Amino acid sequence: PYTTLFRSAPIMRLKKSRLTLACSIAAGLTLSVQANSSLAYEIDPDSTIADSPTTLLGINHIALSVRDLDAALAFYQGVTGYDIVRRETVSGPEADVLFGMPGIRYETVVLEAPNMLFELNEFSHNAEKPLTRMPVQGPGMTHTCFQSPSNDSAFDRFKAAGADILSIGGEPIDLGGYGVTYAYAYDAEGNMIELEQLDTGPLRAGAYNEEWEQRGYNSWMTQVALVTHDIVALTDFYEKILAFAPYREGDYVNNPRIGEIAGIEKTSLLASWFRMNERSKTIELWQYRNPLTKQHIGKRGLTDFGYSFSIEVGDIYTEVARMAELGVEFISEPVKLGDFWQAYTHDIDGNAFSLRQAIDADSPFSIDRKSTRLNSSHH
């Protein structure tokens, strides 16, 4: 969640805390359900993707594979008001190569949030597949997050549009008295979303800026949330491929407010966060000890219902080669499709993600162009 999450927790500044997390895991569930504590470990509070010596630029988009595109579009665009960049049907040899399976055909709608793209995809071969509801404890990419000003709450709009509120009491939870409230909810297909409402102080200290306000944006997207059975290994994986360190790790046991947000009593979990830009984007990793996150066996299908994400890069061939040397296996060589060169892969938990490079260096959908607009609005 938002970078002030658990601000009320004591913070220790350490160069490395992965050993602490490993010890926490070894302590196991018995300790988790008996104690009541929250402790965050600041590894490098200034660490961001700008520290990476690679050509990685940040999160370009969140994708959601759905069964009913029209219904999903009405729900998400109706709440957010994000503009439709493109709606089209995609098929052909490039798509077959990109997704690693023949006969791919899907309809896609690309929505433009102020700081990233949100893509809704309906794959024709998924039409008869059953829907499932993602558990809070995963495993997998459990959710993304929509932030909004408290006085123009996206929570209220999502709830009015029919979102099934998971958090206890059906209202946002004030976690620490620092001006941010939190809630989890489900859409009609069982995809989980997090909703964060920011008061003026954290709103102005975060991503929100005058340009977004003038353009009428009253919500924005902030994160890729991955829940794993082994947070030490998954954090190490992302630190290796991103080539920069997480800025914080944490250990949270029996915090009643966290349990209310997740809709689960006696919640116990570990977390780590990577800043994917200066203010508004993170990859956050979670491991639940109670309820226990189980291991996912195998790799998730690129077209399976649910979430995936992309990391934009400046040189996709260089990054594919670099990650391949680190043991990352790609579905294909980069493929030119839509506005981007793209290549799909999986992390060590089997979560699907892709690398993207804008075909047009001046593309308005590139992170570089969005960052330029963001920075100009702050100066």
N, C-alpha and C positions, 0 to 999 in steps of 0.2 A: 504493500500500500504506500500511501504518501510518505515522503521521506521523514516527516515528523512522527510517523507511527511509533507508538510506545515511547514518546519523548519523556513520559513520566518515569520510565525505567532508568535505573542507574546505568551510566555509561563508563566503560573502561576503555582506555586507548591503548591498543596493543599493535605491535607490528604484524603479528600473526595470531589468530585465535583458532585455527583449524584444529589444533590439538585440544583446545577447550571443548569444541564441538564434539570431537571424537570421544572425549571423556564423558560428556553429557549423554551421548548415545549409549555408551557402555553402562552408564548408571541405570538406564532402562526405565521401563514403565513404572516400577514400584516407587522409585523416587518421584517420578512425575506426578503421580496421583496423591502423594503425601505432602509435598511441599507446595508453597505458594510464593513464587518469585518471578521477577522479570529482570533480565540482565542483558544489555546490549554491549557489544564489543566493537568499538571504533577501530578499524584496521587502518584506514587512510580516509579521513573524512572528505578530502579533496579529490579523491580518485574518480576519474570519469573516462569515458571512451576517448577523450582528447589525449589521454596519456598513452594510448596504444600506438606503437610504432608501425602499425599496419595501415591499410587504406580503408579500414572499417569506418563507417560514418554514423551508424545508429539504426534504430528500428525504423523501417520504412512503412510496414503495414502489419495489421492484424487481419487474418483471414478466418472466416467462419463458414464451414461446410454445413448446409442446411437442407432439409427435405422440401420445404415450402418457401421458395424465394420470395414470392409476392407477400406472404404473411410476414416473413422476417423483415423485409424492406419496409412494409407499413409500420411495423413495430419500432424498429431502430431509427428510421428517418423521421417518423412521426414524433418521436421523443426528442431527437437531437437537432433536427433541421439541417443535417449535413447535406451539402449539395451532391447530386449525382454527377460524377465525372464521366462515367461510361456505363452503359448497359448493353451487353452483347452476348451472343452465343459463340463459344469457342470450340473448335475441333480442327483436326488435321494432323499432319505428320509432326509438326513442331510440338503440339500439345502431347502427342503420344510419347515422344522422346522425353519431354520435360517430366511427365508423370510416370514414365517407365511402364506404361501399359497401353495396349492397342485399343483403338476405337473410343478414345476419350471424347466425351462431348459434355459440355456444361454451359450453363448460363451464369453470367457473373454481373454483379452490380458493384461498382466502385464508388464509395462515398468518401468525401474529403473532410476529415476532421481538421481542426486548425494546425495540428502538429504531426499528423500521420494519416495514412489511408486506412479505410476499413472496408474490406472486401467480403461480400456475401456471395457464396458459390453454391449452385444447385447442380450436382452431377447426375446425369440421366440414369446411370446404373445404380444409384442409391434410392430410387423411387420407392421400392418395396421393402427397404431395410427398416428394422425396428429402431425406434428412438430410445435412448437411455438417458438418465439424469446423472450428471457428473457429481460424485460425492465431494464434499469439501476436502476430505483427506486424500483425494486423488486415487491413484497416481495419474500424472499427465499434466497437460496445460489446462488447469482448472478454470481459469477466468482471465478476463481483462478488466480494466477499471475505467469508469467514467467519473471525472471530477467536475464539480460545478460550484458556483458561489452559493453560500447558504441562503442568501435572500432571493435566489432564482434556482431552486433546487431541482436537479435532474432526478433525484430520488422521488420527489412528488410526481413528476411527469411519468417516470417509469411505472410507479405504482398505479397511477391512474390509467395507464395503457394496458394494465393487466399483468405486470410482473408479479411473480410469486415470491414474496419476501421471505427469506430464510431466517433472518435475524430474529431473535426472541423479542416479542412485543410488537413486531411488525413496523418498527420505526428505527431510524438511525441511532446508533449508540455513540455517546460521548465517551471516548476512551480515556482521555487524560486531562480534560479541561484546558486544552491548548488551541481550541478553535476549529477542530476538525471532527466531524461525525462520520460513522462508517456503517454500511449495511451490505449484506450479500442478498442476491435475488436470483431467480431463474426466469429465462424466457419460456415461451410456450413449448420449445423443443427440448428443454432440460439443460440448456447452456447457462452456466453461471456467470454473473456479472457482479463486480464490486462497485458500490456507489459511495463516493466521498464528497462531503459538503464542507466548504472552506469559508470560515469567517474572514473579515477584511485583512487581518494581520497575515495569516498564512497564505491567503489568496495573493496578496501583493508581493510576498516573499517568494512565491513559487512561479509557475509558468505564465499565469494570466497576465495579459498586457493590454495596452490601450488599443492596439490594432485589432486583436480578437474581439474586444468589446465593441469597437466601432463597426466591425463586420457582422455583428449580431450573434457571435458564438456565445452560448451560455453553458457549454460543456466541452470537454476535451478528453482524450484518451491518454493513459499514462503507463501501462505496464503489460509485460508478459509474466504471468504467474505460473511457475512450474512446481509441482509437488512430487517429491521423490522419496523412495525408501532409503536412499543413501546420500544425504546432503553433502557429506565430505567429498565423495567421489564426483558428484555432479557439479559442485562448486569448483573443484579442481579442473574439471573438463572445461567449463566456461572460462575460467581464468586462463587456461592454456590457449584456447582458440581465440579469445578476445584480446589476449596479450595485455591485460591490465587487471588490477586487483579489485575485488569487491570492497566497497567502502565501509560496510558494516555487516556484522553477524550477530545473531541474538539467540537467547534461550529463554523461553516463556513457559511457565508452569502454573496452571491453575489460576490464571488471571481471569476473574469472573467476567470482566468486560469483553475480553477476547472471546470467551465462550459464548457470550450473548450475541456477538457479531456473527460467529460461525454457527450459531444454533446448537451448540454442543456443550454440555457441562463438563467440567474438569479437563478442559483442553490443555494439552501439553505439546509444544512444538519447538522446532529449531528453524532459523531463517538466515538467509544471506541476501545481500542486495548489490547489484551492479548498476551504476549510473550510465545510461546509454545516451545522455546528453547532459547539459548543465542543470536543467531544471525539471523537465516534464516527463522523462521516460526512464523506466527501469526494467531490468530483468530481475525478478525476485524469485528466490528458491525457498521452498518450505519442506520440512519433514515433520509429519505428525507422529508423536509417540502415543498420544491418546486423542482420538481414535487412531489406531496404527495405520500408517501408510504401507500398503502392500506393494511388492515388486511387480512391475509390469514385465511380462515375458514377451520378447519379440519386438518388432518395429511396427509402429502405427502406420496404417495406410495413408498415403498423401491425400486421399479423397475422403477418408473417414469423416463421419459427422463430428463436429467440434472445431477446436481452434488449431491454427498454426500461425507462424509469423515469419517475417523476413528481416534480414540485416542488410542494409544498403552498403555497398562498397564502391570505392573509386576505381578499382581494377579487378574485375571478377576473375580473370584468368590467373592473376597472381595469387588471389586469395584462395581459389580452389586448389592450386598447387601447394600453397603453404599449409592449408588445413589437411590436405591429403598426406603430406609428409608427417603430420601429427596423428595420422591414423583415421581421419574422417573419411568415410566412403560416400561419394556422391552418386546419385541415381544416373546422372548423365553429365556430359560436358555442358558448358553454358549454352542455353537456347535463347534465341531472340524471339520474344513473344510479347505483344502489347508494347508498352512504353519501356520495357526493361530487357536486358540480358538476365537470365535466371538459371539457377541450379539448385536442386533440392538435395537434402541430406537428412540425417537423424543425429540426435545427441546419444549419449551412452544409455539413456533410459528408453530410447526408441521414439522420442518426441520429434515430430517433423518440423523442419524449418528450412528456409531457403536463403541464398545470397542473391542480391539484385544489384545491377548497375544500370543507371539510366542511360538509354540509347542517346538521348539528346542531353548534353551537358547542361543546357539551360532549361531543362524540363521543370515546370512548376511543381511537379510531384516528387522531385528529388529533395532529399534532406538538405543539401547545400542551399538550394533556393529558399526552402522554408526557414532555415536558420538565418539566412541573410535578412529575410523580412522580420523575423523575431528580434534579432539583434538591433536592427534599425529602429524598432519600436521602443526599445529600452534606452535609447540615447537621444 
